[in-house]
């Protein structure tokens, strides 16, 4: 027995020695070092170092749900009758920053994706026309279901340079306190630009920016052949996608009605960037900014073969038309005028009322620059005229300019807006915004009279004399086309934030739109007798409300 135990112990010892020798012969491998994500404190909360780099990154986003109502009293016109709308929105933000010898190098990306429904101001035609959205095509979905994906931001900032897609440097208030965000005033959160900002003194900065002109063009008023412009209750042409034929009167008869007309192309091409400058001051009490912008407004050349009432055919027609246009001072046909706008704004921090309270005051004036003054903010963008709500009594005209049919020259519209917005915290969890805005837009009355003369050739047939200011003064005076209008947009909200970065709120808004003088035909109710409306109005109003649930992270 002792012999067996000795043999077993000896065998185990031998195996242990052999195993140890084999293990000693194996190569020793070092563990791969694990690089943990480190917090970056240089740029505020939420940043971390991208592993293997000295770049700090913050990833954030937003989820939003909205439910809206807007009044309408019409189901008798296409698109009328909708009063409700819904929105679901997703937002993704990426903010990357690196410290360099020239200062901070920053890249910022923001992508918005949303679904909107309802044929109201909730589902925006402006977004469709501005290429932000695509629309449903079903019978019950056309104009009522809308989705959009928008590269809201994609810019690089370095040593004072900002390049890419960003908010316009012209803007100041930009609806910071609002849910609906349609008070009057400039607000262009997404445009392509190249800008340089220089800081100086204590809190001062100046910016010069070249910005994409296509997002600030509201089309010229255009009377294409076959339109019914200046017929009471009717609107001029809004969308002709290659050319917008606009008449130039070459001859009239004894009554002053047009007998010979040539057409020029009034689609504005992208020729020059908009030039924007701003001077800004920031301090503990708040901030102030003075902005200015210059933009080009252009037309194309004469549309060959489009003349009416000019003698000759082929080359003879072209030659006679060119000679008649030259007599009006129009040689190449294409021409350019320059619109401009100025804006001033101030923000006051009011912690002595309640922590977080603030007041914005802002005003803007412009010629040929309705997007810069923001007079079209509620009604519509990228249209020469639009309804305040589906099936409303009359349209508001918003063109940047008119081509005068008698002179052939571009004549700019004028507009201004003013807005005040106050945010008050009732408690850390409850806050309200109160805002009011007012604006006006007006046009050259000489150009409007000239348009009515051209209407005898380019307008719809009538059983009575053409509806011009010479032969149908009543119809002319009651036409909504190119009328001087005003608009009031005012509202208030109540928002509850039970936890950080969660907002649950509701906002109500009242809008009133009217003509500055006289009355206009009511296209919603009543009819026409010998081109004279049986019912007229001087203003219209509408109420809308919106409920929002929003989580930021």
C-alpha positions as CSV (number, residue, x, y, z in Angstrom):
1,X,0.0,0.0,0.0
2,X,2.8,2.3,0.8
3,X,4.3,1.4,-2.6
4,X,1.1,2.4,-4.4
5,X,0.9,5.7,-2.6
6,X,4.5,6.5,-3.4
7,X,4.0,5.8,-7.1
8,X,0.8,8.0,-7.3
9,X,2.5,10.9,-5.5
10,X,5.6,10.6,-7.7
11,X,3.5,10.6,-10.9
12,X,1.6,13.7,-9.9
13,X,4.8,15.5,-9.1
14,X,6.2,14.6,-12.5
15,X,3.2,15.8,-14.3
16,X,3.3,19.1,-12.5
17,X,6.9,19.6,-13.5
18,X,6.2,18.8,-17.2
19,X,3.1,21.1,-17.2
20,X,5.1,23.9,-15.7
21,X,7.9,23.5,-18.3
22,X,5.4,23.6,-21.2
23,X,3.7,26.7,-19.8
24,X,7.0,28.5,-19.5
25,X,7.7,27.9,-23.2
26,X,4.5,29.7,-24.3
27,X,4.8,33.4,-25.4
28,X,3.5,36.0,-23.0
29,X,0.7,38.3,-24.5
30,X,0.0,41.7,-23.1
31,X,-3.7,42.7,-22.8
32,X,-4.9,45.3,-25.2
33,X,-5.3,48.5,-23.3
34,X,-8.9,49.7,-23.0
35,X,-9.5,53.4,-23.8
36,X,-12.4,54.5,-21.8
37,X,-14.7,57.4,-22.9
38,X,-13.6,60.5,-21.0
39,X,-15.8,63.5,-20.1
40,X,-14.8,66.8,-21.7
41,X,-15.5,69.7,-19.5
42,X,-14.1,72.5,-21.8
43,X,-17.4,73.2,-23.6
44,X,-20.1,72.6,-21.0
45,X,-22.2,69.6,-20.0
46,X,-22.7,66.6,-22.2
47,X,-19.4,66.6,-24.1
48,X,-17.0,63.7,-24.2
49,X,-13.8,63.0,-26.0
50,X,-14.1,60.9,-29.2
51,X,-11.8,57.9,-28.3
52,X,-8.4,58.3,-29.9
53,X,-8.8,62.0,-30.6
54,X,-8.7,65.4,-28.8
55,X,-12.1,66.3,-30.3
56,X,-15.1,66.7,-27.9
57,X,-18.5,65.6,-29.1
58,X,-22.0,66.2,-27.8
59,X,-24.9,64.2,-29.1
60,X,-28.4,65.4,-28.4
61,X,-31.9,65.4,-29.8
62,X,-35.6,66.1,-29.5
63,X,-38.9,64.3,-29.8
64,X,-42.0,66.5,-30.3
65,X,-45.7,65.9,-30.7
66,X,-48.1,68.7,-31.6
67,X,-51.9,68.8,-32.1
68,X,-53.4,71.9,-33.7
69,X,-56.7,73.6,-34.6
70,X,-57.4,76.6,-36.9
71,X,-60.7,78.1,-37.7
72,X,-62.4,78.1,-41.1
73,X,-66.0,78.7,-42.1
74,X,-65.8,77.2,-45.6
75,X,-66.3,73.8,-47.2
76,X,-67.3,75.1,-50.6
77,X,-63.9,75.5,-52.1
78,X,-61.1,73.0,-52.8
79,X,-59.1,72.5,-49.7
80,X,-61.7,74.2,-47.4
81,X,-63.0,72.6,-44.3
82,X,-60.0,71.2,-42.5
83,X,-59.6,72.5,-39.0
84,X,-57.2,70.0,-37.3
85,X,-53.6,69.0,-37.7
86,X,-51.0,66.7,-36.2
87,X,-47.2,66.7,-36.1
88,X,-44.5,64.3,-35.0
89,X,-40.9,65.5,-35.1
90,X,-37.5,63.9,-34.6
91,X,-34.3,66.0,-34.2
92,X,-30.7,64.8,-34.0
93,X,-27.8,67.2,-33.1
94,X,-24.1,66.5,-33.3
95,X,-21.7,69.2,-32.0
96,X,-17.9,68.5,-32.4
97,X,-15.3,70.9,-31.1
98,X,-11.5,70.8,-31.1
99,X,-9.2,73.4,-29.5
100,X,-6.5,74.7,-31.9
101,X,-4.0,77.5,-32.0
102,X,-6.5,79.6,-33.9
103,X,-9.3,79.0,-31.4
104,X,-12.1,76.5,-31.4
105,X,-12.8,74.4,-34.5
106,X,-16.4,73.5,-34.5
107,X,-18.7,71.4,-36.7
108,X,-22.4,71.3,-36.0
109,X,-25.0,69.1,-37.6
110,X,-28.8,69.0,-37.1
111,X,-31.2,66.8,-38.9
112,X,-35.0,67.3,-38.6
113,X,-37.5,64.7,-39.8
114,X,-41.3,65.2,-39.3
115,X,-44.7,64.2,-40.4
116,X,-47.5,66.7,-40.6
117,X,-51.2,66.3,-41.4
118,X,-54.2,68.6,-42.1
119,X,-54.8,71.0,-44.9
120,X,-54.3,74.0,-42.7
121,X,-51.4,76.3,-41.8
122,X,-50.3,73.2,-39.9
123,X,-49.4,71.4,-43.1
124,X,-47.3,74.0,-44.8
125,X,-47.4,74.8,-48.5
126,X,-44.3,77.1,-47.8
127,X,-42.3,74.0,-46.8
128,X,-43.4,72.2,-50.0
129,X,-42.5,75.2,-52.3
130,X,-39.2,75.7,-50.5
131,X,-38.2,72.0,-51.0
132,X,-38.3,71.1,-47.4
133,X,-41.2,68.6,-47.7
134,X,-43.1,66.1,-49.9
135,X,-46.8,65.6,-49.9
136,X,-49.2,62.7,-50.0
137,X,-51.0,62.0,-53.3
138,X,-54.0,60.0,-52.2
139,X,-57.5,61.4,-52.7
140,X,-57.9,62.1,-49.0
141,X,-54.2,62.7,-48.4
142,X,-53.4,65.2,-51.1
143,X,-52.4,68.5,-49.3
144,X,-53.3,66.9,-46.0
145,X,-50.3,64.5,-45.4
146,X,-46.8,65.9,-45.5
147,X,-43.4,64.6,-44.5
148,X,-40.2,66.4,-44.5
149,X,-36.5,65.8,-43.9
150,X,-34.5,68.9,-43.5
151,X,-30.7,69.4,-43.1
152,X,-31.5,72.2,-40.6
153,X,-27.8,72.9,-39.8
154,X,-24.5,71.7,-41.2
155,X,-21.8,74.3,-40.7
156,X,-18.1,74.6,-39.8
157,X,-16.9,77.5,-37.6
158,X,-13.2,78.3,-37.4
159,X,-11.3,81.5,-36.6
160,X,-14.4,83.7,-37.1
161,X,-15.5,81.9,-40.2
162,X,-18.9,80.2,-40.5
163,X,-19.5,78.1,-43.6
164,X,-22.4,75.8,-44.5
165,X,-26.0,75.6,-43.6
166,X,-27.1,77.8,-40.7
167,X,-29.5,80.4,-39.5
168,X,-29.4,83.7,-41.3
169,X,-27.2,86.3,-39.6
170,X,-30.0,88.9,-40.3
171,X,-32.3,87.3,-37.8
172,X,-32.5,88.3,-34.1
173,X,-35.7,87.3,-32.2
174,X,-36.6,84.4,-34.5
175,X,-39.6,83.3,-32.4
176,X,-37.6,82.1,-29.5
177,X,-40.5,82.2,-27.0
178,X,-43.3,80.8,-29.2
179,X,-44.8,77.3,-29.9
180,X,-46.5,78.1,-33.2
181,X,-43.7,80.5,-34.3
182,X,-45.7,82.6,-36.8
183,X,-45.7,86.1,-35.4
184,X,-44.5,88.6,-38.0
185,X,-40.7,89.0,-38.3
186,X,-37.7,87.5,-40.1
187,X,-36.9,83.9,-39.2
188,X,-34.8,81.8,-41.6
189,X,-33.3,78.9,-39.6
190,X,-31.9,77.1,-42.6
191,X,-30.0,78.7,-45.4
192,X,-26.6,78.3,-47.1
193,X,-24.1,80.9,-46.2
194,X,-20.4,82.0,-45.9
195,X,-19.9,84.5,-43.1
196,X,-17.1,86.1,-41.1
197,X,-17.6,87.4,-37.5
198,X,-15.1,89.7,-35.7
199,X,-15.4,90.3,-32.0
200,X,-14.1,93.5,-30.5
201,X,-14.4,95.4,-27.3
202,X,-16.4,94.0,-24.5
203,X,-19.4,92.1,-25.9
204,X,-19.3,93.6,-29.4
205,X,-19.2,91.6,-32.7
206,X,-19.8,92.4,-36.4
207,X,-20.7,89.9,-39.0
208,X,-20.6,90.0,-42.8
209,X,-22.4,87.2,-44.6
210,X,-23.1,86.0,-48.1
211,X,-26.3,84.1,-48.0
212,X,-28.2,81.9,-50.5
213,X,-30.7,84.1,-52.3
214,X,-33.1,81.3,-53.2
215,X,-34.5,81.1,-49.7
216,X,-35.4,84.8,-49.6
217,X,-37.2,85.3,-53.0
218,X,-40.9,85.9,-53.0
219,X,-42.0,85.9,-56.6
220,X,-42.7,88.9,-58.8
221,X,-46.4,89.5,-59.4
222,X,-47.0,87.9,-62.8
223,X,-50.1,88.1,-65.1
224,X,-49.7,85.2,-67.5
225,X,-51.9,85.0,-70.5
226,X,-55.2,83.5,-69.5
227,X,-55.1,84.6,-65.9
228,X,-57.9,86.5,-64.4
229,X,-55.9,89.1,-62.5
230,X,-57.7,92.2,-61.3
231,X,-61.1,90.5,-61.9
232,X,-62.8,90.9,-58.5
233,X,-62.1,88.1,-56.2
234,X,-59.5,86.4,-58.4
235,X,-55.7,86.1,-58.0
236,X,-52.8,86.4,-60.4
237,X,-50.7,83.5,-61.5
238,X,-48.5,81.9,-58.8
239,X,-46.7,79.0,-60.3
240,X,-45.3,78.7,-63.8
241,X,-42.2,76.6,-63.5
242,X,-40.1,77.6,-66.4
243,X,-41.3,81.1,-67.2
244,X,-43.8,83.5,-65.7
245,X,-45.0,85.5,-68.7
246,X,-45.5,89.1,-67.6
247,X,-47.0,91.6,-70.1
248,X,-45.5,94.8,-71.3
249,X,-48.0,97.1,-73.0
250,X,-46.7,98.3,-76.4
251,X,-49.9,100.0,-77.6
252,X,-53.3,101.1,-76.4
253,X,-56.6,102.2,-77.9
254,X,-58.5,105.4,-77.3
255,X,-60.1,103.9,-74.2
256,X,-56.7,103.2,-72.7
257,X,-57.0,99.4,-73.1
258,X,-54.0,97.4,-74.3
259,X,-53.9,96.5,-78.0
260,X,-50.3,95.2,-78.4
261,X,-48.5,93.3,-75.7
262,X,-45.1,91.6,-75.4
263,X,-44.2,89.1,-72.6
264,X,-41.0,88.9,-70.6
265,X,-39.9,86.0,-68.3
266,X,-40.4,87.0,-64.7
267,X,-38.9,84.0,-63.0
268,X,-36.1,85.1,-60.9
269,X,-32.8,83.3,-61.5
270,X,-30.1,82.8,-58.9
271,X,-27.5,85.5,-59.9
272,X,-26.0,87.1,-56.8
273,X,-25.9,86.1,-53.2
274,X,-27.8,88.2,-50.6
275,X,-25.3,90.3,-48.7
276,X,-26.1,90.6,-44.9
277,X,-24.4,92.6,-42.2
278,X,-25.1,92.7,-38.5
279,X,-23.7,94.6,-35.5
280,X,-24.4,92.9,-32.2
281,X,-23.8,93.7,-28.5
282,X,-24.2,91.2,-25.7
283,X,-24.1,92.0,-22.0
284,X,-25.4,90.8,-18.7
285,X,-28.6,92.9,-19.1
286,X,-29.4,91.3,-22.5
287,X,-28.4,92.0,-26.1
288,X,-29.0,94.3,-29.1
289,X,-28.5,93.9,-32.8
290,X,-28.7,96.0,-35.9
291,X,-29.0,94.1,-39.2
292,X,-29.1,95.1,-42.9
293,X,-29.5,93.1,-46.1
294,X,-29.2,93.7,-49.9
295,X,-30.7,91.4,-52.5
296,X,-31.2,91.4,-56.2
297,X,-34.6,91.2,-57.9
298,X,-34.3,90.2,-61.6
299,X,-36.3,89.3,-64.7
300,X,-35.3,87.3,-67.7
301,X,-35.5,88.4,-71.3
302,X,-38.4,88.8,-73.8
303,X,-40.1,85.5,-74.6
304,X,-39.7,85.1,-78.3
305,X,-43.0,84.7,-80.3
306,X,-45.2,85.7,-77.4
307,X,-46.3,89.1,-78.7
308,X,-50.0,89.9,-79.1
309,X,-51.2,92.5,-81.5
310,X,-47.8,93.3,-82.9
311,X,-47.7,93.3,-86.8
312,X,-45.7,90.7,-88.7
313,X,-44.7,87.1,-88.3
314,X,-41.5,85.3,-87.7
315,X,-38.4,87.6,-88.0
316,X,-40.6,90.6,-88.8
317,X,-42.7,90.0,-85.6
318,X,-39.5,89.7,-83.5
319,X,-38.0,92.9,-85.1
320,X,-41.2,94.9,-84.6
321,X,-41.4,93.7,-81.0
322,X,-37.8,94.5,-80.2
323,X,-38.3,98.0,-81.6
324,X,-41.4,98.6,-79.5
325,X,-39.6,97.3,-76.4
326,X,-36.6,99.5,-77.1
327,X,-39.0,102.4,-77.1
328,X,-39.8,101.5,-73.5
329,X,-36.1,101.3,-72.7
330,X,-36.0,97.5,-72.7
331,X,-33.2,96.3,-74.9
332,X,-32.0,92.9,-73.6
333,X,-35.2,92.3,-71.6
334,X,-33.4,91.1,-68.6
335,X,-33.1,93.6,-65.8
336,X,-32.1,93.8,-62.2
337,X,-33.2,95.9,-59.3
338,X,-32.0,95.8,-55.7
339,X,-34.2,95.2,-52.7
340,X,-33.0,96.0,-49.1
341,X,-34.0,95.7,-45.5
342,X,-32.9,96.9,-42.1
343,X,-33.8,95.5,-38.7
344,X,-33.2,96.5,-35.1
345,X,-33.8,94.4,-32.0
346,X,-33.2,94.4,-28.3
347,X,-33.5,91.7,-25.7
348,X,-33.8,92.5,-22.0
349,X,-33.1,89.9,-19.3
350,X,-35.5,90.6,-16.4
351,X,-34.4,88.4,-13.5
352,X,-35.7,91.0,-11.0
353,X,-39.3,90.1,-12.1
354,X,-38.6,86.3,-12.1
355,X,-35.5,84.2,-12.9
356,X,-35.6,83.4,-16.6
357,X,-37.9,86.3,-17.6
358,X,-37.0,88.1,-20.9
359,X,-38.4,90.7,-23.3
360,X,-37.8,91.0,-27.0
361,X,-38.5,94.2,-29.1
362,X,-37.9,94.1,-32.8
363,X,-38.8,96.1,-35.9
364,X,-37.9,95.8,-39.6
365,X,-38.5,97.8,-42.8
366,X,-37.7,96.8,-46.4
367,X,-38.2,97.4,-50.1
368,X,-38.6,94.3,-52.3
369,X,-37.7,92.2,-49.3
370,X,-40.8,90.6,-47.8
371,X,-38.9,87.6,-46.4
372,X,-36.5,89.9,-44.6
373,X,-39.3,92.0,-42.9
374,X,-41.2,88.8,-42.3
375,X,-44.6,90.2,-43.4
376,X,-45.3,86.8,-45.1
377,X,-44.4,84.8,-42.0
378,X,-48.0,83.7,-41.2
379,X,-49.8,83.9,-44.6
380,X,-47.3,82.2,-46.9
381,X,-43.8,82.1,-48.5
382,X,-42.7,81.6,-52.1
383,X,-46.1,82.8,-53.4
384,X,-47.2,86.2,-54.8
385,X,-50.5,85.9,-52.9
386,X,-52.1,83.4,-50.5
387,X,-55.1,82.9,-48.3
388,X,-55.0,83.5,-44.6
389,X,-56.9,80.2,-44.1
390,X,-58.5,77.8,-46.5
391,X,-61.6,79.3,-48.1
392,X,-61.1,82.8,-46.7
393,X,-62.8,85.9,-48.2
394,X,-59.7,87.3,-50.0
395,X,-56.0,86.8,-50.5
396,X,-53.1,88.8,-49.1
397,X,-50.6,89.9,-51.8
398,X,-47.0,89.5,-50.8
399,X,-44.8,89.9,-54.0
400,X,-41.4,91.4,-53.7
401,X,-42.1,93.5,-56.8
402,X,-44.3,94.1,-59.8
403,X,-43.2,94.5,-63.4
404,X,-45.0,97.7,-64.5
405,X,-46.8,96.8,-67.8
406,X,-46.5,100.4,-69.2
407,X,-42.8,101.0,-68.4
408,X,-41.5,97.4,-68.3
409,X,-39.6,98.3,-65.1
410,X,-39.5,96.5,-61.8
411,X,-41.3,98.4,-59.1
412,X,-40.6,97.2,-55.5
413,X,-43.1,96.6,-52.8
414,X,-42.6,98.1,-49.4
415,X,-43.2,96.4,-46.0
416,X,-42.5,96.7,-42.3
417,X,-43.1,94.6,-39.2
418,X,-42.8,95.1,-35.5
419,X,-43.0,92.5,-32.7
420,X,-42.8,92.4,-28.9
421,X,-42.5,89.1,-27.0
422,X,-42.4,88.6,-23.2
423,X,-41.5,85.4,-21.4
424,X,-42.6,85.1,-17.8
425,X,-41.8,82.3,-15.3
426,X,-44.7,81.9,-12.8
427,X,-42.6,79.4,-11.0
428,X,-39.6,77.2,-12.0
429,X,-42.0,74.7,-13.5
430,X,-44.5,77.0,-15.1
431,X,-44.0,79.8,-17.7
432,X,-45.9,81.8,-20.3
433,X,-45.1,83.8,-23.4
434,X,-47.2,86.8,-24.5
435,X,-46.5,88.3,-27.9
436,X,-48.0,90.8,-30.4
437,X,-46.9,91.7,-33.9
438,X,-48.1,94.1,-36.6
439,X,-47.1,94.5,-40.2
440,X,-48.0,96.2,-43.5
441,X,-47.2,95.7,-47.2
442,X,-48.0,98.1,-50.0
443,X,-47.4,98.4,-53.8
444,X,-47.0,101.0,-56.5
445,X,-50.5,102.1,-57.4
446,X,-49.3,103.3,-60.8
447,X,-48.1,99.7,-61.6
448,X,-51.5,98.4,-60.3
449,X,-53.3,100.7,-62.7
450,X,-51.1,99.6,-65.6
451,X,-51.8,95.9,-64.8
452,X,-55.5,96.6,-65.1
453,X,-55.0,98.1,-68.6
454,X,-53.1,95.0,-69.7
455,X,-55.9,92.9,-68.4
456,X,-58.0,93.6,-71.5
457,X,-55.6,91.4,-73.5
458,X,-54.3,88.9,-70.9
459,X,-57.4,88.6,-68.7
460,X,-60.4,86.4,-68.9
461,X,-63.3,87.3,-71.3
462,X,-66.1,89.3,-69.8
463,X,-69.7,90.2,-70.8
464,X,-69.0,93.8,-70.1
465,X,-66.0,96.2,-70.6
466,X,-62.7,94.9,-69.4
467,X,-62.3,95.3,-65.7
468,X,-59.7,98.1,-65.7
469,X,-59.5,101.2,-63.6
470,X,-60.7,103.2,-66.7
471,X,-63.7,101.1,-67.7
472,X,-64.8,99.4,-64.5
473,X,-63.8,101.7,-61.6
474,X,-66.0,99.9,-59.0
475,X,-64.6,96.4,-59.9
476,X,-61.1,97.8,-59.9
477,X,-61.5,99.4,-56.5
478,X,-62.9,96.2,-55.0
479,X,-60.3,93.8,-56.5
480,X,-58.0,92.3,-53.8
481,X,-55.1,92.0,-56.2
482,X,-52.1,94.1,-55.2
483,X,-54.0,95.9,-52.5
484,X,-52.2,97.5,-49.5
485,X,-52.8,95.3,-46.5
486,X,-52.0,95.0,-42.8
487,X,-51.8,92.0,-40.5
488,X,-51.9,91.5,-36.7
489,X,-50.6,88.3,-35.2
490,X,-50.8,88.0,-31.4
491,X,-50.9,85.1,-28.9
492,X,-50.1,83.6,-25.5
493,X,-49.0,80.3,-24.1
494,X,-48.8,78.3,-20.9
495,X,-46.0,75.7,-20.6
496,X,-45.4,73.2,-17.8
497,X,-41.9,71.6,-17.3
498,X,-42.4,69.1,-14.5
499,X,-38.8,67.7,-15.1
500,X,-35.8,69.1,-16.8
501,X,-36.0,69.2,-20.6
502,X,-39.7,68.2,-20.8
503,X,-42.2,70.8,-22.0
504,X,-46.0,70.3,-22.0
505,X,-47.7,73.4,-23.3
506,X,-50.6,75.0,-25.2
507,X,-50.6,78.3,-27.2
508,X,-53.5,80.3,-28.7
509,X,-53.1,82.8,-31.5
510,X,-55.3,85.4,-33.1
511,X,-54.7,86.7,-36.6
512,X,-56.4,89.6,-38.3
513,X,-55.7,90.7,-42.0
514,X,-57.3,93.6,-43.7
515,X,-56.9,96.2,-46.5
516,X,-55.5,99.6,-45.5
517,X,-58.3,101.5,-47.3
518,X,-61.7,100.6,-48.8
519,X,-63.1,97.2,-49.2
520,X,-62.6,94.0,-51.3
521,X,-64.8,91.5,-52.9
522,X,-65.7,88.5,-50.7
523,X,-64.8,85.4,-52.7
524,X,-66.2,83.1,-50.0
525,X,-69.8,84.3,-49.9
526,X,-71.9,86.2,-52.5
527,X,-71.5,86.4,-56.2
528,X,-70.9,88.8,-59.1
529,X,-73.3,90.8,-61.3
530,X,-71.7,92.4,-64.3
531,X,-68.3,91.9,-62.6
532,X,-69.4,93.8,-59.5
533,X,-69.4,91.7,-56.3
534,X,-72.6,91.4,-54.3
535,X,-70.7,91.1,-51.0
536,X,-67.6,92.9,-49.8
537,X,-65.3,92.8,-46.7
538,X,-62.6,95.0,-45.3
539,X,-60.8,92.4,-43.1
540,X,-60.8,88.8,-41.9
541,X,-59.8,87.1,-38.8
542,X,-59.0,83.6,-37.6
543,X,-58.0,81.8,-34.3
544,X,-55.7,78.9,-34.0
545,X,-54.4,76.8,-31.0
546,X,-51.7,74.3,-30.6
547,X,-50.8,71.7,-27.9
548,X,-47.2,70.5,-27.6
549,X,-45.4,67.7,-25.8
550,X,-41.6,68.0,-26.2
551,X,-38.6,66.2,-24.8
552,X,-35.0,67.4,-25.3
553,X,-32.0,65.3,-24.4
